[in-house]
Amino acid sequence: MKPKKPQPQDQAELFRSRLDQILDRNHPLFVLANQIDWSVFDQTFGRLYADKGRPALPTRLMVGLHYLKHAFDESDESVVARLLENPYWQYFCGFEFFIHRLPLDPSSLVRWRKRIGPKNMEPLFGETLETAKRGEHLTESHLERVNVDTTVQEKAIAYPTDARLQHKARVLLVKAAKKRGIPLRQSYLRLGKTALIMAGRYAHARQMRRAKAEQKKIKNYLGRVYRNLLRNCPQPDEELAELLHLTKRLLTQKRNDKDKLYSLHAPEVECISKGKAHKKYEFGCKVSVATTSKDNWIVSVEALHGNPFDGHTLKGALQQIRRLVGWEAENAYVDKGYKGNPKQLGATNVHLANRRKKSMKPSEWRWFKRRSAIEPVIGHMKQDNRMDRNYLKGTDGDKMNAILAACGFNLRKLLRALLWLVFKELDRLKSLLMLLKRAGWVARERIRSPGFNMEFPSGIA
């Protein structure tokens, strides 16, 4: 059933004070909570709920928790726990009074993401941009020049080795057979574990011939269990059939094959090489990111599977900018990885970073240098907004995590902008009071604010 729309209570309670009466109204989270148009999410997600049944949790609560989770680098469990002790977070999520019990279980966030899906997650990202536009933090002049680049969003998997993958596949097959009552001639429980340990020890000691012999044993154990299971269960159910298919891929793949299997619980993982000296290979998916050259607002983000060529991702990034922001990007600055793209895509001029300083004017070179400003933005998305290691399941989880990381980055920029306005107003008031004090006014009262504590004339109060 659709979530019930919260009805504002104008009448105060006798023993409880409303949050908007006891909180600092200049706090950035308080101000931002009043600037976001929360009704957009009720209209967008309302069609995803049935008309009957138990009422769902409030949409503002679910959206607010995801905003806070990726803005402050929290997990599902920790963001719900911190909600209980932070009144500003409670006001941001739509509560009128301070709550003393958890309003939901952390698993509700998982089910809500499955219901929404990656296609309907874009409105969360779009609303951060609309909020910035309403506050004039993001204007049409910002879209005159954008920087576009790609990065890798790594998946939460162990580093894939043949021995470890084959050992894990055998363990899963034995567990699935016991669950279904399928008899096996031998499970190789102790032999398989011993072979895995010895393979690691020999490889660490650089005794590669002995290590390969142990790896061969692990593969033989897996093949025997796999064939035994096929003989005893010719018509497996859907879950077992998927596990058998992954095991077959694992047994038949070779060193230089394409589309190899790197994880059993995340078969969508790809091996991507970005030419980094400290990390030659990364296992996950490619993410395209676009930021404004002025002020570094993220205006486009998209997780892409299949390891596409960087140049083929540019058109989709520019289309997403036009769809979410509503304005056309006039100039796009890209690195040499986008070589081979046309110099113009629609109304957008594409500038490849392969020109030298002597060949252009100083004003033009200044914007070419700004292309590298997207690199620290990607670094902050990974370190501060949960894009360094993705724990969400499947290809949909990759897409949603990238979008939510961009939401968290833009939300932190909005909070910093609002905090700067608060201190700017305090500095202006402080300067005014200093001028009045020098003019000889007699101070009789005090002003108390987060930035300073100064006397001022009672006539001004």
N, C-alpha and C positions, 0 to 999 in steps of 0.2 A: 504494500500500500504506500501511496505517496507520503512524504513527510508532512506533518502538520505545520502550518505556518505559525511562527511564534506571534502571539498577541501581546503587544506592549502594555504593561500595567502602569497606568498613570498614578494609581493610588499606592502610597508607600505602606510598608508593613510596620507593625508596632515595634518588633524586636530586631528587625534586620534593616540595614541601610543598603540602598541600591549602589551598584558598583560605580555608576557615573557620578555619584555624590561623594565618594570617598577616594577616588583615584585622581591622580594629577592629570588635568585635561591637556597639559602641554607635553605629556609623554608621547614619543613618536608612535608607539603601538596604539595608543588611544586615538590619536589623530588619524592614523592610517585606517583603523577599523571603521571610522565614520566616512572616510573617503572612498572606500571600495563599494561598488554597487553589488551587494549580495543578491539582489533579486534576479540578476542575470542567471545565476546558477539554478535557481528554482525553475525558471522558465526553460533552461536548456536540458536539465536532467529530469524534469517532471515526466516526460514521455517514457522514461526507462523503468517506471514503476507501475505495478498493477493498481487497479482501482479498489481492490478488496484486500483484506488481510490486516495484519498488525501494522500500525504506522511505523515507518522507517525513522531512523535517526535524522535530526535536522541537517539539511544540506549545508548550512553555514558552518555547523560544527565539523563536518567531515572535510569540507574545503579548507577551513581555517587550520585544522590539524595538519593537513598536508602542506600548507604554506609554512607553518611554523616548523614542521619536521625538516624541510629542506633548507629553510633559512638559517636554522640554528644547528644543523647537522645532528639530528636526533634519529633514533630508531622508532618503530611503532610502539614499543613498550615504554621507552623513556619519554616520548612526547606526551603520552597519556598520563604518565606519572607526574611529569612537570606541570601539566595542566591543572592538577589538583592543588598545587601549592603556589601558583602564580596568578594573581588576580587580573593582571593585564592580559595574560593569555586567555583567561576566561571571558573577559569583556570582548576580546578580539574574536572569539568563537561564538559570540551571541548570547552569553548568559547575562541576566540582569542582576542576580544576587550571587554572592560567593557560595560555591558548592563545597561540600565536605565529603562527597563520595564520588567514585569514578563514574562518569556518565556512560561509559561504554567499555567493552573489552578490546584490547589491541587487535584481536583477530577481525573485528568489524572493519578496520581499515583495509585489510586484505580483501574481504568480500566486496567492499565498496569499489575498490579499484577494478575488480573483475567485472562488476556490473557496468562501470563507466566505460572502460576500455580506452585504448590509446587515441582513437579518433575523437572521442568526446573529452579528452584531457586538454585539448588545445584552448578551450575557453578559459581555463585557469591561467594559462600563459598570456592569453589575449587581454584578460582583465588587468593584469599587472601593467601592461602597456597602456591600456585605456586610463588607468588611474594616474600614470605618469603624464599622460596627455592632458587630463583634466587639471592637474596641478601645474601645467606648463613646464614640467621638468623634461618632457620629450616633445619637441616641436618638429614642424616639417623641415626646418633647416638641418636637423640632425640626419635626415635621410638623403641629404645631398651626397654624402660619401659613407659607404659601409665597407667593413672589412670582413672577408669570408675565409674560413679555413676549416680543416677537418682534423679530428682527433680520434682516439680509440677509447671506448668505454669498456673497461675490462669486466669480465664476469667473475663471480665469486666461485672459482674452481681452483683446485690444486694444480700445480704445474704438471702437464700431461706427459707421462712416460709410458711406453708400451707395457712394461712389467706391471706398473700400478693399475693401469686401465684393465688389463686382462685379469689381474687378480680380483679387482672389484667386480668385474662382469661375472666371474665364476661364483663369487660370494652371493651376488644377487640372484643368479640362476638357482643355486642351492636353496636359498631362502624361499624363492617362488615355488620350487618343487615341494618343499615341506608344507608350505601354506595350502597347497592344492592336493596334498596326499599322493604325489607322483613318486613312485619308487626310483631310486638311483643306485647304480652298482657301487659307486664310491663318490664321496663328496670332496676328497682331497683337502680337508680342513687344515690338518697339521702340515702336510707336505707342501701345500700351496703357500702357507704363511712362512715356512722355513725357506723355501726357494726365493720368496720376495726379499726376505732379510739378507740372505746370502748374496743375491744379485746386487743389492745396494752396497754391501760391504766390499765386494770384489770391484765394483765400479769406482768406489771411493779410493781403493788402493791401486787403481789403474791396472788391474788384472782383467783386461777386457775379454780375453778368451774364456776365462771361467765365468765372468758375468754373463756373457752371451749364452753359455751352456745353461745357466740357471733361468735366464729369460725364456729359453727354448722349453724348459720344463713347465714353466707357468703357462705358456701358450698351449702345450700338449694337454695339460690338465683341463684348461678351458675347453679345448676342442672335444675331449672325451665327454665332459658333462653336457656340452651343447648337443652332441649327437645322441647321447643317451636320452636326453629330454625330448628330442624330436621323435625318437622311436616310440617312447612311452606315451607321448601326447601328440598325436597327429593333427588334432583340431584344437589348438589352444585358444583361450579367450583373448580379448583385445589387449589387455595389459601385458599378458605373457607374450603375445605375438610381437608387440612392440619391442620388448626386451630381447627376444630372439633375433629380431631384425637388426637391432643395434649390435648384438654379439656377432652376427654374420659379417657386418661391416667391419668390425674390429678385427676379425680373423683374416679377412681377405685384403684389407688395405695394406699398401706398401709405402716405403719411405717417401717417394717422390709423387705420390698420388695427390690429386686435388680433391677438395671436399672431404677431408679426412675427419674422423670422429675424435674429438678431444675431451669429451666429457659425457658420461652416461646420463647424468641428471640434467644436463644442459646441452643436448645434441646440436643446438643452433650455433654454438660457439665457433668462431672462425679464427684462424691464425693470421695476424696482420703484422707486417714488418714496416715500420716507419723510418728506419735508418738511424735509430738512436744508439749511441755508443753504450749506454748503461743498460739498455733493455732492447735486445735485438728483436725479440718477438713478443707480441701482446695478444692475449686470447680474449676475444669479446666481439664487438661490432664497431663499425665506423660511425662517427657522429659528425654531421655538418653543423657548424655554428656561424652565425653572422652577427656582428656588432656594429653599432654606429661609431664612426671614426671620432666623432665629437662626444665626449662623456661616456663612451663604452656601455651603452644600453644593449642588452641582448635582444635582437628583434627577430631572430629565426634560429630554430634548433630542430634537428631531425635525425633520428637513429636509422641507419641504413644497413641492411644485411646484404650479403653477397660480395662484400669488399669492392664496391664500384670505384672506377677511376674518379679522382677528385674533380676533374673537369665536368663530368656528367652529373655531379651533385649541385652545380651552381644554379641551374635553371630552377630546380625545385626550391632552393633557398630563396631566390628572388620572388618566386610566386608566393611563398609563405609570408614574406615580408608584406607584399601587397595585400594579402588576404587578412592578416592580423592587424597590421598598423593602419592600412587604408591609404598609404602613400607609396609612390613609386620610388625605388632607390635609383638615384641618377648615376652614381659612379660606384663601381665595385672594385676593390683592391684585393688581389689574390697573389699567392706565391707561385713559384715555378712549377709546383705540382699540378696547376691548372693549365699548363701549356697545351695548346691545340684547340682552345675554346675560341669561338668567334669574338672579335673585338667588341661586338655589341649584341646584347640579348634583349630584344624588344626596345624599351626606352632607356635601358641601362648600359652605360659604357663600362667595359671590363678593362682594368689596368693590370697588366702582368708585371710583377716585381723583377724585371730583368733589365731595366734601364739604369744608366749610370747618372750620377749627380751632374756631371758636366753637360749632359744632353738636355737638361730641362731648367726651367726658371726656379729660383729659390722658393717661391710660393707653392709651386707644383711639387718640388722635392720634399717639402714639409709634410704634405699629405701622403706621399709615397713612404716616408719614414714611419708614419702612423699605422701602417699596415701591421707592423709587429706588435702593436698594442693589444691585439686579440690574444696573444700568447699568454700573458698573465691572467686574462679573463678566463681562459680555459683552465689554467692552473687553479684559480679560485673556485671554479665550478667543481673541480675534482677534490680539492682539499677541504672546502667549506660547505659544499652543497651536495655531497653524496654521489658524485659521478665517478669517483676513482675506482670503486668496486661495487658493481651492481648486484644486489641480492634478490631482485624481483624476478619472477619465473617467466621463461619463454621469451619469444620475440616481442610480445606485447609488453612484457616487463621492461625490456630494453628501451622501447619507445617512450613508455610512461616515465621511466626514471630520468631520461634525458630532458624531457619537457619539464618535469618537476624541479630538476636541478636549475634550469633557466629561471623558473618562477622564484626559487629561493634566492638566486643572485639578484634579480631585479627587485625583489622585496627588500633585500638589505640595502640596495641603493636608495630606495624610497625612504627607508628609515633614516639613513644618513642625511638625506636631503631635508627631511622634516626636522631632524635634530639640529642641523645647521641653521634652519630658519628660526628655531627657538633661541639659539645662542646669538644670532644676529639681532633679534628683537631685544634680548637682554643687554647686549652691548650698546644698542641705540638708547635704551632707557638709562643705562649706567652713564653714558656720556651726557645725556640731558640732566641727570641729577648732579653730576659733577659741575656743570655750568651753573646750575641754580645755587649750589653750595658756594661756589666762588663769588656769586653775586651777593652773598650776605644773608641768604634766607636762614631763618632759625628752624632747625630740625626738631620736631616733636614726636614723630612716629618713625617706625622702622618698616622696611620692606624685606620680606623673607622670600628668597627664591633659590633655586638650585645653584645658580652661578655666583651669587654674592649676597652680602648682608650690609645694607647701607641705609643711613638716615635720609629722610626727605621731608619737606614741609608738609604740615597737616593740610594746608589749603589745596595741595595737589591731589591728596588722597581722595 
